[in-house]
Amino acid sequence: MQIIFFKNFNILKYSFLVLSIYLTGCSSSIYSNSDITYKASKPNSYTGDSYTLYNNQNEQFNPAFVDRALYSHQKVGKRYKVMGKYYTPKHEPYYDVEGIASWYGDKFHGKPTATGEIYNQYDLTVAHKTLPLNSLLYVTNLENGKSLMLRLNDRGPFIGNRIIDLSSAAAKALGTTEKGLAKVRVQYAGPANKKDIR
């Protein structure tokens, strides 16, 4: 009887240890996306010409024209906390906001983004605090009129009242690199296509 008790106790102790390690791993990142696996891509070279500037930034997103299957590629995510402040991701199909954009590059290049893919500063991507991941956004630099379609794959920025963080390539294309910060208009443009997700 005593041998059986110790055997069961050791199994229980081992199970608790495994569960603790698993939960610790899940809680170590506010961006834990264990239900979705993304294939990490190696950084590509950026020529500076592989983007298209848009001039239809006044067009409003209409959910009625979207293939509903595309929504399955998005991830809203759970409420999270950064530097003492809580953020609640949510769908905002008519999101249209003006504010300050910043950009991020070398320091984060090659590191995981909120989607789980590897951040490539040469890709046309953007970070936003609450809009669904794998969304498309029209971002217009209000200081020079340039507008670009970008894919949202990361969370941020968490400094001051900035509303988005551009990748290096996006900042270069929109003309915000040298200044660092720029006043922009950000408009939700629907879910990204699966082929655009790395």
C-alpha positions in Angstrom: 0.0 0.0 0.0 2.8 2.4 0.9 4.7 1.6 -2.3 1.6 2.3 -4.4 1.1 5.6 -2.6 4.7 6.7 -3.2 4.5 5.7 -6.9 1.3 7.7 -7.4 2.7 10.6 -5.5 5.8 10.7 -7.8 3.6 10.6 -10.9 1.5 13.4 -9.5 4.6 15.4 -8.6 6.1 14.9 -12.1 2.8 16.0 -13.7 2.6 19.1 -11.6 6.2 20.0 -12.6 5.5 19.5 -16.3 2.4 21.6 -16.0 4.2 24.4 -14.1 7.0 24.6 -16.8 4.3 24.7 -19.5 2.4 27.5 -17.8 5.5 29.4 -17.2 6.5 29.2 -20.8 3.0 30.5 -21.9 3.1 33.4 -19.5 6.6 34.5 -20.4 5.3 36.4 -23.4 2.3 38.6 -23.7 2.2 37.6 -27.4 1.7 33.8 -26.7 -0.2 32.4 -29.8 0.0 28.7 -29.0 -3.1 28.0 -31.1 -1.5 29.3 -34.3 1.8 28.3 -35.9 3.5 30.6 -38.4 6.4 29.5 -40.6 9.3 31.8 -39.9 10.8 33.3 -43.0 14.4 34.4 -43.6 14.9 38.1 -44.3 14.8 39.1 -47.9 16.8 41.7 -49.6 15.0 45.0 -50.1 15.6 47.0 -53.3 13.6 50.0 -52.3 11.3 49.6 -55.4 9.2 46.6 -54.3 6.2 48.5 -53.1 3.2 50.4 -54.4 2.1 53.8 -53.2 -1.6 54.4 -53.1 -3.7 57.5 -53.8 -7.1 56.1 -52.7 -6.7 56.7 -49.0 -10.2 58.3 -48.8 -11.8 55.0 -49.7 -13.6 53.4 -46.7 -13.4 49.7 -45.9 -16.6 47.8 -46.7 -16.9 44.4 -44.9 -19.6 43.3 -47.5 -17.0 42.9 -50.2 -14.5 40.7 -48.2 -14.2 37.0 -48.7 -15.3 35.7 -45.3 -12.6 33.0 -45.4 -10.0 35.6 -45.1 -11.1 36.4 -41.6 -9.8 33.1 -40.4 -6.2 34.3 -41.0 -6.6 37.1 -38.5 -6.0 36.9 -34.8 -7.4 39.4 -32.3 -5.6 38.1 -29.3 -6.2 38.5 -25.5 -6.0 41.5 -23.3 -2.4 42.2 -22.3 -0.3 44.5 -20.2 2.8 46.5 -21.1 4.6 48.9 -18.7 1.7 49.0 -16.3 -1.0 49.7 -19.0 -3.6 47.2 -20.3 -4.5 46.9 -24.0 -7.6 45.0 -25.3 -7.3 43.9 -29.0 -10.5 44.1 -31.0 -12.1 44.3 -34.4 -12.6 47.8 -35.5 -13.7 47.6 -39.2 -14.2 51.4 -39.5 -11.0 52.4 -37.8 -9.8 55.7 -39.2 -7.4 57.6 -36.9 -4.8 60.3 -37.3 -1.8 60.3 -35.0 1.9 59.9 -34.7 3.9 57.1 -36.4 7.4 55.9 -35.4 9.5 53.1 -37.0 11.6 50.3 -35.8 14.5 48.4 -37.4 17.8 46.8 -36.6 17.2 46.3 -32.9 14.2 44.0 -33.6 15.3 42.5 -36.9 15.2 38.7 -36.7 13.2 38.6 -33.5 9.7 37.1 -33.2 6.7 39.4 -33.8 3.3 39.2 -32.1 2.1 36.7 -34.8 5.0 34.4 -34.1 6.7 35.1 -37.4 10.2 36.7 -37.6 10.4 40.4 -37.9 12.0 41.5 -41.1 12.7 45.2 -41.3 12.7 44.9 -45.1 9.1 43.8 -45.3 6.2 46.2 -45.6 4.7 45.6 -42.2 3.4 47.6 -39.2 2.7 47.3 -35.5 -0.5 48.4 -33.8 -1.6 48.0 -30.2 -5.2 46.6 -30.6 -6.3 46.0 -34.2 -6.4 42.3 -35.3 -3.1 40.8 -36.3 -2.8 40.0 -40.1 -5.0 42.9 -41.0 -4.2 45.3 -43.9 -3.9 49.0 -43.1 -3.7 52.1 -45.3 -1.1 54.3 -43.8 -0.9 57.9 -45.2 1.9 60.2 -44.3 0.0 63.5 -43.9 3.1 65.5 -44.3 3.9 64.4 -47.8 0.7 62.7 -49.0 2.3 59.3 -49.6 0.0 56.3 -48.8 0.9 52.7 -48.5 -0.9 49.4 -47.8 0.8 47.5 -44.9 0.2 44.2 -43.1 -0.2 44.3 -39.4 1.9 41.6 -37.7 3.1 43.0 -34.5 2.0 44.9 -31.3 3.2 48.4 -30.4 4.3 51.1 -30.1 4.2 51.6 -26.4 5.9 55.0 -26.1 3.8 58.1 -25.6 0.7 58.5 -27.8 2.1 57.0 -31.0 -0.5 55.0 -32.9 1.7 52.8 -35.1 5.2 51.5 -35.6 6.4 51.2 -39.2 9.0 48.7 -40.4 12.2 50.2 -41.8 11.0 49.5 -45.4 7.6 51.1 -44.7 9.1 54.1 -43.1 11.5 54.5 -46.1 8.7 54.2 -48.6 6.5 56.7 -46.8 9.4 59.1 -46.3 9.5 59.1 -42.4 12.9 57.5 -41.9 15.0 60.7 -41.5 12.6 62.6 -39.3 11.8 59.5 -37.2 8.2 60.5 -36.3 5.5 61.7 -38.7 1.8 62.6 -38.5 -0.1 59.8 -40.3 -3.6 58.6 -41.0 -4.3 54.9 -40.4 -7.3 53.2 -41.9 -8.3 49.6 -41.5 -8.4 47.9 -45.0 -9.6 44.3 -44.2 -8.0 41.0 -43.4 -4.7 39.9 -45.1 -4.7 37.2 -47.6 -3.2 33.9 -46.5 -0.5 34.1 -49.3 0.7 37.4 -47.8 1.3 35.8 -44.3 4.7 34.3 -43.6 
